[in-house]
C-alpha cells in the first residue's frame, strides 16, 4: 500500500500490524540528540504535525550547493524509548520508521496519539538512498551529520512493515510470545 505524507488520522487508524507499506512525501531523520534538543527547547525546526520521522543517521555528501544522500538505513529505535512518548505527543507525529521495535511506553503513546511504528530492514542503506529524491533541508548540523535533522522527499520509500499499529498490536510482542511458548515446550 502506498501512503502519502502527511498522514491522516484515518489512514493511520486503518493500518494493521503486519501490513507492508511504502511512503511518498516528506520524512525527517531524528536520532537521539535531535530528540533531546527538540524536547529541551519545546520546538522542532519544521512542523511535524501528521508527519513521519526516521531513526537514521545518513551518509551524505555535498555536490555543488546541494546535499546528496549516499546511504541511509534505519538505526536501532530502542535507543529512543525514553524520549519517544513525549516526542510523539508534543509534535503530533503519525509514524516512526526504524528497526528493532520500541517498548511498552512508546506503544502506549502510539495508541493514545494514533501513531504507528514502521520497521525497515537494516543493511540496505545504499539501495534505500535511491528512494530519496531530494534533501529539502538540514537542521542542527552542529550535532554532527548523523545526528542532524535531514528533511527528505522520498518516493515509494520501503518496503516498511507496520510493526506496531495505532491499536497497540505489536509484531514484536507476538513473536516474543511465540518464542516463549516454544521455549516452554522445549524445557518440559
VMD Tcl script that builds the backbone (N, CA, C; Angstrom):
set m [mol new atoms 564]
animate dup $m
set s [atomselect $m all]
$s set {name element resname resid chain x y z} {
  {N N UNK 1 A 0.844 -1.170 0.000}
  {CA C UNK 1 A 0.000 0.000 0.000}
  {C C UNK 1 A 0.891 1.236 0.000}
  {N N UNK 2 A 0.597 2.175 -0.855}
  {CA C UNK 2 A 1.352 3.424 -0.938}
  {C C UNK 2 A 0.652 4.495 -0.115}
  {N N UNK 3 A 1.394 5.091 0.823}
  {CA C UNK 3 A 0.879 6.167 1.662}
  {C C UNK 3 A 1.600 7.459 1.299}
  {N N UNK 4 A 0.886 8.580 1.410}
  {CA C UNK 4 A 1.466 9.889 1.116}
  {C C UNK 4 A 1.487 10.715 2.394}
  {N N UNK 5 A 2.636 11.340 2.656}
  {CA C UNK 5 A 2.752 12.208 3.820}
  {C C UNK 5 A 2.278 13.609 3.445}
  {N N UNK 6 A 1.743 14.354 4.418}
  {CA C UNK 6 A 1.476 13.974 5.804}
  {C C UNK 6 A 0.361 12.928 5.882}
  {N N UNK 7 A 0.441 12.098 6.914}
  {CA C UNK 7 A -0.527 11.019 7.090}
  {C C UNK 7 A -1.759 11.518 7.826}
  {N N UNK 8 A -2.922 11.088 7.384}
  {CA C UNK 8 A -4.156 11.471 8.074}
  {C C UNK 8 A -4.433 10.504 9.220}
  {N N UNK 9 A -5.212 10.956 10.187}
  {CA C UNK 9 A -5.611 10.074 11.288}
  {C C UNK 9 A -6.326 8.843 10.754}
  {N N UNK 10 A -7.218 9.055 9.798}
  {CA C UNK 10 A -7.995 7.952 9.232}
  {C C UNK 10 A -7.079 6.900 8.598}
  {N N UNK 11 A -6.100 7.346 7.861}
  {CA C UNK 11 A -5.150 6.440 7.212}
  {C C UNK 11 A -4.399 5.617 8.261}
  {N N UNK 12 A -3.876 6.276 9.277}
  {CA C UNK 12 A -3.088 5.607 10.311}
  {C C UNK 12 A -3.948 4.611 11.096}
  {N N UNK 13 A -5.169 4.989 11.409}
  {CA C UNK 13 A -6.046 4.111 12.187}
  {C C UNK 13 A -6.421 2.839 11.426}
  {N N UNK 14 A -6.400 2.887 10.104}
  {CA C UNK 14 A -6.734 1.708 9.297}
  {C C UNK 14 A -5.579 0.718 9.181}
  {N N UNK 15 A -4.353 1.182 9.411}
  {CA C UNK 15 A -3.194 0.303 9.270}
  {C C UNK 15 A -3.207 -0.784 10.337}
  {N N UNK 16 A -2.834 -1.985 9.940}
  {CA C UNK 16 A -2.805 -3.117 10.872}
  {C C UNK 16 A -1.417 -3.730 10.900}
  {N N UNK 17 A -1.024 -4.179 12.085}
  {CA C UNK 17 A 0.267 -4.834 12.247}
  {C C UNK 17 A 0.398 -5.954 11.226}
  {N N UNK 18 A 1.536 -5.970 10.554}
  {CA C UNK 18 A 1.803 -6.978 9.542}
  {C C UNK 18 A 1.665 -6.464 8.119}
  {N N UNK 19 A 0.989 -5.344 7.929}
  {CA C UNK 19 A 0.833 -4.786 6.582}
  {C C UNK 19 A 2.164 -4.238 6.076}
  {N N UNK 20 A 2.339 -4.282 4.764}
  {CA C UNK 20 A 3.521 -3.711 4.127}
  {C C UNK 20 A 3.098 -2.432 3.417}
  {N N UNK 21 A 3.843 -1.361 3.691}
  {CA C UNK 21 A 3.524 -0.062 3.107}
  {C C UNK 21 A 4.778 0.585 2.519}
  {N N UNK 22 A 4.539 1.572 1.665}
  {CA C UNK 22 A 5.584 2.420 1.099}
  {C C UNK 22 A 5.140 3.859 1.318}
  {N N UNK 23 A 6.099 4.760 1.444}
  {CA C UNK 23 A 5.786 6.173 1.669}
  {C C UNK 23 A 6.284 7.039 0.523}
  {N N UNK 24 A 5.493 8.031 0.180}
  {CA C UNK 24 A 5.898 9.081 -0.736}
  {C C UNK 24 A 5.588 10.406 -0.049}
  {N N UNK 25 A 6.543 11.319 -0.114}
  {CA C UNK 25 A 6.339 12.619 0.519}
  {C C UNK 25 A 7.566 13.036 1.310}
  {N N UNK 26 A 7.326 13.696 2.433}
  {CA C UNK 26 A 8.402 14.243 3.255}
  {C C UNK 26 A 8.554 13.426 4.535}
  {N N UNK 27 A 9.799 13.057 4.844}
  {CA C UNK 27 A 10.134 12.425 6.124}
  {C C UNK 27 A 11.345 13.158 6.684}
  {N N UNK 28 A 11.550 13.069 7.984}
  {CA C UNK 28 A 12.695 13.723 8.619}
  {C C UNK 28 A 13.458 12.722 9.470}
  {N N UNK 29 A 14.784 12.730 9.357}
  {CA C UNK 29 A 15.587 11.883 10.232}
  {C C UNK 29 A 15.668 12.542 11.607}
  {N N UNK 30 A 15.518 11.736 12.643}
  {CA C UNK 30 A 15.600 12.249 14.016}
  {C C UNK 30 A 16.205 11.150 14.887}
  {N N UNK 31 A 17.395 11.414 15.392}
  {CA C UNK 31 A 18.061 10.462 16.279}
  {C C UNK 31 A 18.110 11.021 17.699}
  {N N UNK 32 A 18.888 10.374 18.548}
  {CA C UNK 32 A 18.962 10.689 19.976}
  {C C UNK 32 A 19.118 12.177 20.282}
  {N N UNK 33 A 20.172 12.759 19.760}
  {CA C UNK 33 A 20.489 14.142 20.128}
  {C C UNK 33 A 19.433 15.130 19.630}
  {N N UNK 34 A 18.866 14.884 18.462}
  {CA C UNK 34 A 17.808 15.766 17.950}
  {C C UNK 34 A 16.545 15.625 18.788}
  {N N UNK 35 A 16.213 14.408 19.216}
  {CA C UNK 35 A 15.084 14.209 20.133}
  {C C UNK 35 A 15.305 15.034 21.406}
  {N N UNK 36 A 16.493 14.855 21.995}
  {CA C UNK 36 A 16.803 15.541 23.255}
  {C C UNK 36 A 16.710 17.056 23.107}
  {N N UNK 37 A 17.297 17.603 22.036}
  {CA C UNK 37 A 17.277 19.058 21.846}
  {C C UNK 37 A 15.856 19.565 21.628}
  {N N UNK 38 A 15.102 18.891 20.782}
  {CA C UNK 38 A 13.727 19.333 20.496}
  {C C UNK 38 A 12.885 19.336 21.764}
  {N N UNK 39 A 13.023 18.303 22.576}
  {CA C UNK 39 A 12.234 18.240 23.817}
  {C C UNK 39 A 12.697 19.296 24.811}
  {N N UNK 40 A 14.002 19.527 24.876}
  {CA C UNK 40 A 14.522 20.555 25.788}
  {C C UNK 40 A 14.048 21.944 25.360}
  {N N UNK 41 A 14.085 22.231 24.046}
  {CA C UNK 41 A 13.665 23.543 23.531}
  {C C UNK 41 A 12.150 23.683 23.450}
  {N N UNK 42 A 11.450 22.536 23.385}
  {CA C UNK 42 A 9.998 22.567 23.234}
  {C C UNK 42 A 9.560 22.920 21.828}
  {N N UNK 43 A 10.481 22.806 20.868}
  {CA C UNK 43 A 10.130 23.097 19.480}
  {C C UNK 43 A 11.027 22.301 18.549}
  {N N UNK 44 A 10.548 22.160 17.323}
  {CA C UNK 44 A 11.265 21.440 16.286}
  {C C UNK 44 A 11.435 22.405 15.114}
  {N N UNK 45 A 12.512 22.299 14.335}
  {CA C UNK 45 A 12.749 23.283 13.266}
  {C C UNK 45 A 11.696 23.329 12.165}
  {N N UNK 46 A 10.938 22.240 11.984}
  {CA C UNK 46 A 9.855 22.236 10.997}
  {C C UNK 46 A 8.595 21.695 11.669}
  {N N UNK 47 A 7.461 21.915 11.039}
  {CA C UNK 47 A 6.200 21.411 11.568}
  {C C UNK 47 A 6.112 19.907 11.279}
  {N N UNK 48 A 6.017 19.115 12.326}
  {CA C UNK 48 A 5.939 17.661 12.180}
  {C C UNK 48 A 4.511 17.129 12.281}
  {N N UNK 49 A 3.533 18.002 12.438}
  {CA C UNK 49 A 2.153 17.535 12.617}
  {C C UNK 49 A 1.769 16.574 11.490}
  {N N UNK 50 A 1.322 15.377 11.896}
  {CA C UNK 50 A 0.934 14.296 10.982}
  {C C UNK 50 A 2.104 13.802 10.129}
  {N N UNK 51 A 3.307 14.089 10.572}
  {CA C UNK 51 A 4.498 13.723 9.829}
  {C C UNK 51 A 5.074 12.378 10.209}
  {N N UNK 52 A 6.203 12.089 9.578}
  {CA C UNK 52 A 6.906 10.823 9.748}
  {C C UNK 52 A 8.358 11.125 10.090}
  {N N UNK 53 A 8.855 10.466 11.133}
  {CA C UNK 53 A 10.271 10.587 11.453}
  {C C UNK 53 A 10.954 9.245 11.206}
  {N N UNK 54 A 12.231 9.325 10.905}
  {CA C UNK 54 A 13.030 8.154 10.565}
  {C C UNK 54 A 14.226 8.117 11.500}
  {N N UNK 55 A 14.343 7.059 12.291}
  {CA C UNK 55 A 15.512 6.868 13.139}
  {C C UNK 55 A 16.669 6.446 12.232}
  {N N UNK 56 A 17.464 7.413 11.810}
  {CA C UNK 56 A 18.527 7.157 10.855}
  {C C UNK 56 A 19.592 8.237 10.928}
  {N N UNK 57 A 20.810 7.839 10.638}
  {CA C UNK 57 A 21.924 8.775 10.503}
  {C C UNK 57 A 22.555 8.570 9.138}
  {N N UNK 58 A 22.137 9.343 8.151}
  {CA C UNK 58 A 22.582 9.104 6.779}
  {C C UNK 58 A 24.057 9.441 6.535}
  {N N UNK 59 A 24.567 8.877 5.464}
  {CA C UNK 59 A 25.869 9.278 4.938}
  {C C UNK 59 A 25.553 10.210 3.774}
  {N N UNK 60 A 26.114 11.412 3.829}
  {CA C UNK 60 A 25.785 12.433 2.831}
  {C C UNK 60 A 27.051 13.044 2.254}
  {N N UNK 61 A 26.904 13.675 1.114}
  {CA C UNK 61 A 27.989 14.486 0.560}
  {C C UNK 61 A 27.365 15.707 -0.085}
  {N N UNK 62 A 28.174 16.726 -0.209}
  {CA C UNK 62 A 27.695 17.955 -0.830}
  {C C UNK 62 A 28.238 18.021 -2.255}
  {N N UNK 63 A 27.320 18.140 -3.204}
  {CA C UNK 63 A 27.678 18.295 -4.606}
  {C C UNK 63 A 27.215 19.678 -5.035}
  {N N UNK 64 A 28.182 20.523 -5.373}
  {CA C UNK 64 A 27.912 21.928 -5.668}
  {C C UNK 64 A 27.257 22.538 -4.436}
  {N N UNK 65 A 26.010 22.986 -4.515}
  {CA C UNK 65 A 25.348 23.588 -3.354}
  {C C UNK 65 A 24.267 22.690 -2.770}
  {N N UNK 66 A 24.235 21.434 -3.190}
  {CA C UNK 66 A 23.167 20.547 -2.740}
  {C C UNK 66 A 23.718 19.340 -1.985}
  {N N UNK 67 A 22.988 18.933 -0.947}
  {CA C UNK 67 A 23.311 17.719 -0.217}
  {C C UNK 67 A 22.723 16.527 -0.963}
  {N N UNK 68 A 23.481 15.441 -0.979}
  {CA C UNK 68 A 23.039 14.204 -1.620}
  {C C UNK 68 A 23.200 13.062 -0.620}
  {N N UNK 69 A 22.164 12.250 -0.501}
  {CA C UNK 69 A 22.216 11.087 0.383}
  {C C UNK 69 A 22.939 9.963 -0.347}
  {N N UNK 70 A 24.010 9.458 0.246}
  {CA C UNK 70 A 24.791 8.363 -0.328}
  {C C UNK 70 A 24.269 7.027 0.191}
  {N N UNK 71 A 24.003 6.973 1.473}
  {CA C UNK 71 A 23.477 5.761 2.111}
  {C C UNK 71 A 22.625 6.188 3.299}
  {N N UNK 72 A 21.527 5.464 3.499}
  {CA C UNK 72 A 20.647 5.790 4.619}
  {C C UNK 72 A 19.888 4.529 5.013}
  {N N UNK 73 A 20.012 4.177 6.256}
  {CA C UNK 73 A 19.313 2.996 6.749}
  {C C UNK 73 A 18.808 3.245 8.155}
  {N N UNK 74 A 17.985 2.351 8.658}
  {CA C UNK 74 A 17.425 2.541 9.992}
  {C C UNK 74 A 18.452 2.277 11.085}
  {N N UNK 75 A 18.317 3.006 12.164}
  {CA C UNK 75 A 19.121 2.749 13.351}
  {C C UNK 75 A 18.209 2.109 14.393}
  {N N UNK 76 A 18.783 1.556 15.429}
  {CA C UNK 76 A 18.030 0.852 16.458}
  {C C UNK 76 A 17.143 1.824 17.235}
  {N N UNK 77 A 15.860 1.621 17.136}
  {CA C UNK 77 A 14.883 2.547 17.714}
  {C C UNK 77 A 14.831 2.514 19.236}
  {N N UNK 78 A 15.167 1.398 19.839}
  {CA C UNK 78 A 15.042 1.290 21.302}
  {C C UNK 78 A 15.889 2.331 22.025}
  {N N UNK 79 A 16.889 2.881 21.343}
  {CA C UNK 79 A 17.690 3.946 21.952}
  {C C UNK 79 A 16.841 5.172 22.275}
  {N N UNK 80 A 15.716 5.330 21.582}
  {CA C UNK 80 A 14.855 6.491 21.782}
  {C C UNK 80 A 13.639 6.171 22.665}
  {N N UNK 81 A 13.582 4.985 23.271}
  {CA C UNK 81 A 12.417 4.585 24.076}
  {C C UNK 81 A 12.029 5.621 25.124}
  {N N UNK 82 A 12.999 6.171 25.822}
  {CA C UNK 82 A 12.676 7.114 26.903}
  {C C UNK 82 A 12.220 8.474 26.379}
  {N N UNK 83 A 12.542 8.793 25.133}
  {CA C UNK 83 A 12.237 10.103 24.557}
  {C C UNK 83 A 10.993 10.104 23.679}
  {N N UNK 84 A 10.702 8.959 23.058}
  {CA C UNK 84 A 9.686 8.923 22.014}
  {C C UNK 84 A 8.256 9.227 22.478}
  {N N UNK 85 A 7.801 8.734 23.644}
  {CA C UNK 85 A 6.411 9.051 24.020}
  {C C UNK 85 A 6.134 10.555 24.071}
  {N N UNK 86 A 7.005 11.300 24.724}
  {CA C UNK 86 A 6.809 12.754 24.802}
  {C C UNK 86 A 6.959 13.396 23.429}
  {N N UNK 87 A 7.881 12.887 22.618}
  {CA C UNK 87 A 8.104 13.433 21.275}
  {C C UNK 87 A 6.865 13.237 20.402}
  {N N UNK 88 A 6.282 12.045 20.449}
  {CA C UNK 88 A 5.067 11.754 19.672}
  {C C UNK 88 A 3.949 12.699 20.072}
  {N N UNK 89 A 3.760 12.841 21.367}
  {CA C UNK 89 A 2.666 13.684 21.867}
  {C C UNK 89 A 2.898 15.160 21.562}
  {N N UNK 90 A 4.082 15.630 21.821}
  {CA C UNK 90 A 4.361 17.055 21.665}
  {C C UNK 90 A 4.330 17.507 20.208}
  {N N UNK 91 A 4.852 16.666 19.300}
  {CA C UNK 91 A 4.991 17.099 17.910}
  {C C UNK 91 A 3.979 16.457 16.967}
  {N N UNK 92 A 3.056 15.674 17.508}
  {CA C UNK 92 A 1.928 15.117 16.732}
  {C C UNK 92 A 2.348 14.308 15.512}
  {N N UNK 93 A 3.400 13.503 15.663}
  {CA C UNK 93 A 3.815 12.679 14.535}
  {C C UNK 93 A 2.892 11.471 14.413}
  {N N UNK 94 A 2.786 10.945 13.206}
  {CA C UNK 94 A 1.896 9.807 12.951}
  {C C UNK 94 A 2.639 8.518 12.695}
  {N N UNK 95 A 3.955 8.596 12.380}
  {CA C UNK 95 A 4.704 7.368 12.141}
  {C C UNK 95 A 6.173 7.557 12.488}
  {N N UNK 96 A 6.748 6.468 12.991}
  {CA C UNK 96 A 8.172 6.380 13.287}
  {C C UNK 96 A 8.706 5.214 12.464}
  {N N UNK 97 A 9.782 5.459 11.724}
  {CA C UNK 97 A 10.448 4.397 10.970}
  {C C UNK 97 A 11.740 4.054 11.699}
  {N N UNK 98 A 12.006 2.770 11.850}
  {CA C UNK 98 A 13.249 2.351 12.490}
  {C C UNK 98 A 13.417 0.859 12.383}
  {N N UNK 99 A 14.270 0.325 13.260}
  {CA C UNK 99 A 14.427 -1.124 13.305}
  {C C UNK 99 A 14.479 -1.572 14.761}
  {N N UNK 100 A 14.007 -2.776 14.989}
  {CA C UNK 100 A 14.122 -3.390 16.300}
  {C C UNK 100 A 12.959 -3.177 17.250}
  {N N UNK 101 A 12.008 -2.334 16.900}
  {CA C UNK 101 A 10.836 -2.123 17.749}
  {C C UNK 101 A 11.079 -1.142 18.877}
  {N N UNK 102 A 10.016 -0.902 19.646}
  {CA C UNK 102 A 10.078 0.033 20.766}
  {C C UNK 102 A 9.291 -0.549 21.931}
  {N N UNK 103 A 9.462 0.034 23.118}
  {CA C UNK 103 A 8.913 -0.569 24.337}
  {C C UNK 103 A 7.440 -0.230 24.578}
  {N N UNK 104 A 6.915 -0.755 25.676}
  {CA C UNK 104 A 5.501 -0.591 26.021}
  {C C UNK 104 A 5.123 0.878 26.195}
  {N N UNK 105 A 6.021 1.695 26.744}
  {CA C UNK 105 A 5.727 3.120 26.907}
  {C C UNK 105 A 5.478 3.806 25.573}
  {N N UNK 106 A 6.257 3.453 24.569}
  {CA C UNK 106 A 6.071 4.023 23.234}
  {C C UNK 106 A 4.783 3.473 22.624}
  {N N UNK 107 A 4.534 2.173 22.811}
  {CA C UNK 107 A 3.316 1.572 22.275}
  {C C UNK 107 A 2.079 2.250 22.869}
  {N N UNK 108 A 2.120 2.539 24.152}
  {CA C UNK 108 A 1.003 3.216 24.816}
  {C C UNK 108 A 0.788 4.604 24.207}
  {N N UNK 109 A 1.881 5.332 23.993}
  {CA C UNK 109 A 1.792 6.663 23.382}
  {C C UNK 109 A 1.237 6.580 21.963}
  {N N UNK 110 A 1.625 5.543 21.238}
  {CA C UNK 110 A 1.117 5.375 19.873}
  {C C UNK 110 A -0.389 5.098 19.884}
  {N N UNK 111 A -0.850 4.305 20.839}
  {CA C UNK 111 A -2.302 4.056 20.953}
  {C C UNK 111 A -3.038 5.352 21.265}
  {N N UNK 112 A -2.541 6.097 22.232}
  {CA C UNK 112 A -3.198 7.323 22.683}
  {C C UNK 112 A -3.160 8.441 21.639}
  {N N UNK 113 A -2.129 8.447 20.814}
  {CA C UNK 113 A -1.930 9.555 19.867}
  {C C UNK 113 A -2.114 9.162 18.403}
  {N N UNK 114 A -2.650 7.966 18.163}
  {CA C UNK 114 A -2.891 7.483 16.794}
  {C C UNK 114 A -1.625 7.594 15.944}
  {N N UNK 115 A -0.657 6.757 16.309}
  {CA C UNK 115 A 0.629 6.741 15.638}
  {C C UNK 115 A 1.043 5.289 15.413}
  {N N UNK 116 A 1.972 5.051 14.474}
  {CA C UNK 116 A 2.420 3.690 14.170}
  {C C UNK 116 A 3.938 3.626 14.097}
  {N N UNK 117 A 4.441 2.396 14.251}
  {CA C UNK 117 A 5.869 2.126 14.097}
  {C C UNK 117 A 6.041 1.287 12.843}
  {N N UNK 118 A 6.897 1.754 11.948}
  {CA C UNK 118 A 7.158 1.076 10.679}
  {C C UNK 118 A 8.584 0.548 10.682}
  {N N UNK 119 A 8.735 -0.752 10.557}
  {CA C UNK 119 A 10.057 -1.371 10.560}
  {C C UNK 119 A 10.637 -1.404 9.157}
  {N N UNK 120 A 11.931 -1.132 9.108}
  {CA C UNK 120 A 12.668 -1.212 7.852}
  {C C UNK 120 A 13.855 -2.141 8.076}
  {N N UNK 121 A 14.157 -2.946 7.088}
  {CA C UNK 121 A 15.280 -3.864 7.172}
  {C C UNK 121 A 16.591 -3.093 7.130}
  {N N UNK 122 A 17.497 -3.439 8.034}
  {CA C UNK 122 A 18.816 -2.835 8.030}
  {C C UNK 122 A 19.696 -3.488 6.973}
  {N N UNK 123 A 20.828 -2.889 6.687}
  {CA C UNK 123 A 21.782 -3.465 5.756}
  {C C UNK 123 A 21.544 -3.130 4.299}
  {N N UNK 124 A 20.560 -2.306 4.017}
  {CA C UNK 124 A 20.231 -1.955 2.623}
  {C C UNK 124 A 20.404 -0.468 2.364}
  {N N UNK 125 A 21.303 0.175 3.079}
  {CA C UNK 125 A 21.397 1.633 3.082}
  {C C UNK 125 A 21.655 2.251 1.713}
  {N N UNK 126 A 22.459 1.589 0.875}
  {CA C UNK 126 A 22.742 2.162 -0.447}
  {C C UNK 126 A 21.506 2.107 -1.339}
  {N N UNK 127 A 20.765 1.002 -1.297}
  {CA C UNK 127 A 19.569 0.910 -2.145}
  {C C UNK 127 A 18.441 1.790 -1.602}
  {N N UNK 128 A 18.361 1.944 -0.295}
  {CA C UNK 128 A 17.349 2.817 0.290}
  {C C UNK 128 A 17.587 4.269 -0.150}
  {N N UNK 129 A 18.858 4.647 -0.276}
  {CA C UNK 129 A 19.204 6.013 -0.683}
  {C C UNK 129 A 18.621 6.365 -2.048}
  {N N UNK 130 A 18.426 5.382 -2.894}
  {CA C UNK 130 A 17.862 5.641 -4.218}
  {C C UNK 130 A 16.414 6.123 -4.143}
  {N N UNK 131 A 15.742 5.844 -3.028}
  {CA C UNK 131 A 14.352 6.264 -2.853}
  {C C UNK 131 A 14.247 7.703 -2.354}
  {N N UNK 132 A 15.383 8.269 -1.943}
  {CA C UNK 132 A 15.433 9.666 -1.511}
  {C C UNK 132 A 15.659 10.508 -2.756}
  {N N UNK 133 A 14.684 11.307 -3.108}
  {CA C UNK 133 A 14.745 12.087 -4.336}
  {C C UNK 133 A 15.334 13.477 -4.143}
  {N N UNK 134 A 15.290 13.966 -2.882}
  {CA C UNK 134 A 15.781 15.327 -2.646}
  {C C UNK 134 A 15.973 15.556 -1.157}
  {N N UNK 135 A 17.061 16.270 -0.831}
  {CA C UNK 135 A 17.236 16.769 0.533}
  {C C UNK 135 A 16.598 18.148 0.547}
  {N N UNK 136 A 15.511 18.284 1.300}
  {CA C UNK 136 A 14.777 19.553 1.355}
  {C C UNK 136 A 15.387 20.537 2.343}
  {N N UNK 137 A 16.128 19.989 3.313}
  {CA C UNK 137 A 16.743 20.867 4.296}
  {C C UNK 137 A 17.530 20.063 5.307}
  {N N UNK 138 A 18.421 20.755 5.994}
  {CA C UNK 138 A 19.166 20.146 7.090}
  {C C UNK 138 A 19.176 21.150 8.243}
  {N N UNK 139 A 18.938 20.641 9.441}
  {CA C UNK 139 A 18.883 21.478 10.636}
  {C C UNK 139 A 19.761 20.865 11.712}
  {N N UNK 140 A 20.272 21.721 12.557}
  {CA C UNK 140 A 21.085 21.318 13.700}
  {C C UNK 140 A 22.304 20.516 13.261}
  {N N UNK 141 A 22.939 20.977 12.220}
  {CA C UNK 141 A 24.144 20.337 11.710}
  {C C UNK 141 A 25.268 20.350 12.744}
  {N N UNK 142 A 25.176 21.267 13.714}
  {CA C UNK 142 A 26.174 21.315 14.776}
  {C C UNK 142 A 26.188 20.026 15.613}
  {N N UNK 143 A 25.129 19.221 15.527}
  {CA C UNK 143 A 25.091 17.942 16.247}
  {C C UNK 143 A 25.928 16.876 15.540}
  {N N UNK 144 A 26.361 17.150 14.325}
  {CA C UNK 144 A 27.095 16.182 13.512}
  {C C UNK 144 A 26.180 15.642 12.425}
  {N N UNK 145 A 26.762 15.193 11.341}
  {CA C UNK 145 A 25.958 14.740 10.200}
  {C C UNK 145 A 24.965 13.638 10.576}
  {N N UNK 146 A 25.364 12.576 11.297}
  {CA C UNK 146 A 24.383 11.523 11.602}
  {C C UNK 146 A 23.257 11.990 12.528}
  {N N UNK 147 A 23.549 12.935 13.422}
  {CA C UNK 147 A 22.562 13.374 14.415}
  {C C UNK 147 A 21.739 14.577 13.952}
  {N N UNK 148 A 22.163 15.222 12.884}
  {CA C UNK 148 A 21.420 16.367 12.360}
  {C C UNK 148 A 20.046 15.904 11.864}
  {N N UNK 149 A 19.164 16.848 11.691}
  {CA C UNK 149 A 17.839 16.556 11.135}
  {C C UNK 149 A 17.917 16.763 9.630}
  {N N UNK 150 A 17.613 15.713 8.892}
  {CA C UNK 150 A 17.604 15.756 7.432}
  {C C UNK 150 A 16.164 15.651 6.977}
  {N N UNK 151 A 15.690 16.649 6.263}
  {CA C UNK 151 A 14.323 16.660 5.741}
  {C C UNK 151 A 14.408 16.179 4.301}
  {N N UNK 152 A 13.717 15.067 4.040}
  {CA C UNK 152 A 13.881 14.368 2.772}
  {C C UNK 152 A 12.568 14.205 2.030}
  {N N UNK 153 A 12.637 14.352 0.711}
  {CA C UNK 153 A 11.496 13.992 -0.134}
  {C C UNK 153 A 11.785 12.603 -0.676}
  {N N UNK 154 A 10.867 11.683 -0.391}
  {CA C UNK 154 A 11.050 10.290 -0.795}
  {C C UNK 154 A 9.923 9.845 -1.721}
  {N N UNK 155 A 10.224 8.824 -2.506}
  {CA C UNK 155 A 9.208 8.213 -3.373}
  {C C UNK 155 A 9.267 6.705 -3.201}
  {N N UNK 156 A 8.088 6.122 -2.960}
  {CA C UNK 156 A 7.967 4.667 -2.788}
  {C C UNK 156 A 9.043 4.147 -1.846}
  {N N UNK 157 A 9.134 4.803 -0.701}
  {CA C UNK 157 A 10.141 4.503 0.318}
  {C C UNK 157 A 9.708 3.266 1.087}
  {N N UNK 158 A 10.479 2.213 0.974}
  {CA C UNK 158 A 10.130 0.974 1.648}
  {C C UNK 158 A 10.818 -0.197 1.002}
  {N N UNK 159 A 10.339 -1.399 1.265}
  {CA C UNK 159 A 9.111 -1.701 1.994}
  {C C UNK 159 A 9.268 -1.471 3.497}
  {N N UNK 160 A 8.164 -1.072 4.110}
  {CA C UNK 160 A 8.076 -0.848 5.550}
  {C C UNK 160 A 6.984 -1.761 6.089}
  {N N UNK 161 A 7.244 -2.399 7.204}
  {CA C UNK 161 A 6.251 -3.275 7.825}
  {C C UNK 161 A 5.629 -2.548 9.005}
  {N N UNK 162 A 4.305 -2.499 9.042}
  {CA C UNK 162 A 3.617 -1.916 10.194}
  {C C UNK 162 A 3.844 -2.904 11.339}
  {N N UNK 163 A 4.758 -2.553 12.231}
  {CA C UNK 163 A 5.134 -3.466 13.312}
  {C C UNK 163 A 4.413 -3.166 14.610}
  {N N UNK 164 A 4.013 -1.917 14.797}
  {CA C UNK 164 A 3.152 -1.525 15.922}
  {C C UNK 164 A 2.069 -0.646 15.318}
  {N N UNK 165 A 0.823 -1.076 15.439}
  {CA C UNK 165 A -0.248 -0.263 14.860}
  {C C UNK 165 A -0.860 0.649 15.917}
  {N N UNK 166 A -1.757 1.525 15.489}
  {CA C UNK 166 A -2.347 2.533 16.379}
  {C C UNK 166 A -3.306 1.933 17.400}
  {N N UNK 167 A -3.625 0.659 17.253}
  {CA C UNK 167 A -4.486 -0.036 18.230}
  {C C UNK 167 A -3.645 -0.708 19.318}
  {N N UNK 168 A -2.323 -0.673 19.148}
  {CA C UNK 168 A -1.438 -1.266 20.137}
  {C C UNK 168 A -0.991 -2.679 19.819}
  {N N UNK 169 A -1.357 -3.187 18.660}
  {CA C UNK 169 A -0.892 -4.514 18.263}
  {C C UNK 169 A 0.565 -4.423 17.847}
  {N N UNK 170 A 1.373 -5.379 18.312}
  {CA C UNK 170 A 2.797 -5.351 18.047}
  {C C UNK 170 A 3.274 -6.695 17.509}
  {N N UNK 171 A 3.902 -6.674 16.352}
  {CA C UNK 171 A 4.509 -7.902 15.828}
  {C C UNK 171 A 5.626 -8.382 16.738}
  {N N UNK 172 A 6.326 -7.449 17.356}
  {CA C UNK 172 A 7.419 -7.818 18.247}
  {C C UNK 172 A 6.893 -8.587 19.467}
  {N N UNK 173 A 5.789 -8.122 20.046}
  {CA C UNK 173 A 5.192 -8.835 21.188}
  {C C UNK 173 A 4.683 -10.201 20.766}
  {N N UNK 174 A 4.062 -10.265 19.594}
  {CA C UNK 174 A 3.523 -11.528 19.090}
  {C C UNK 174 A 4.646 -12.555 18.903}
  {N N UNK 175 A 5.749 -12.130 18.312}
  {CA C UNK 175 A 6.878 -13.033 18.101}
  {C C UNK 175 A 7.485 -13.444 19.430}
  {N N UNK 176 A 7.615 -12.497 20.363}
  {CA C UNK 176 A 8.167 -12.815 21.675}
  {C C UNK 176 A 7.308 -13.866 22.391}
  {N N UNK 177 A 5.991 -13.740 22.301}
  {CA C UNK 177 A 5.099 -14.730 22.921}
  {C C UNK 177 A 5.316 -16.107 22.312}
  {N N UNK 178 A 5.448 -16.163 20.988}
  {CA C UNK 178 A 5.688 -17.446 20.319}
  {C C UNK 178 A 7.005 -18.068 20.764}
  {N N UNK 179 A 8.034 -17.246 20.848}
  {CA C UNK 179 A 9.340 -17.734 21.290}
  {C C UNK 179 A 9.243 -18.289 22.704}
  {N N UNK 180 A 8.579 -17.545 23.602}
  {CA C UNK 180 A 8.440 -18.002 24.985}
  {C C UNK 180 A 7.666 -19.319 25.060}
  {N N UNK 181 A 6.617 -19.445 24.250}
  {CA C UNK 181 A 5.843 -20.690 24.219}
  {C C UNK 181 A 6.708 -21.853 23.726}
  {N N UNK 182 A 7.505 -21.596 22.681}
  {CA C UNK 182 A 8.398 -22.638 22.166}
  {C C UNK 182 A 9.444 -23.036 23.192}
  {N N UNK 183 A 10.004 -22.057 23.900}
  {CA C UNK 183 A 10.992 -22.350 24.929}
  {C C UNK 183 A 10.389 -23.154 26.070}
  {N N UNK 184 A 9.158 -22.817 26.416}
  {CA C UNK 184 A 8.467 -23.546 27.482}
  {C C UNK 184 A 8.276 -25.000 27.060}
  {N N UNK 185 A 7.896 -25.215 25.796}
  {CA C UNK 185 A 7.709 -26.565 25.291}
  {C C UNK 185 A 9.004 -27.364 25.273}
  {N N UNK 186 A 10.109 -26.704 25.018}
  {CA C UNK 186 A 11.417 -27.361 24.970}
  {C C UNK 186 A 11.854 -27.789 26.362}
  {N N UNK 187 A 11.589 -26.957 27.363}
  {CA C UNK 187 A 12.069 -27.237 28.718}
  {C C UNK 187 A 11.226 -28.286 29.434}
  {N N UNK 188 A 10.068 -28.621 28.918}
  {CA C UNK 188 A 9.197 -29.590 29.606}
  {C C UNK 188 A 9.575 -31.002 29.303}
}
mol reanalyze $m
mol bondsrecalc $m
mol representation Tube
mol addrep $m
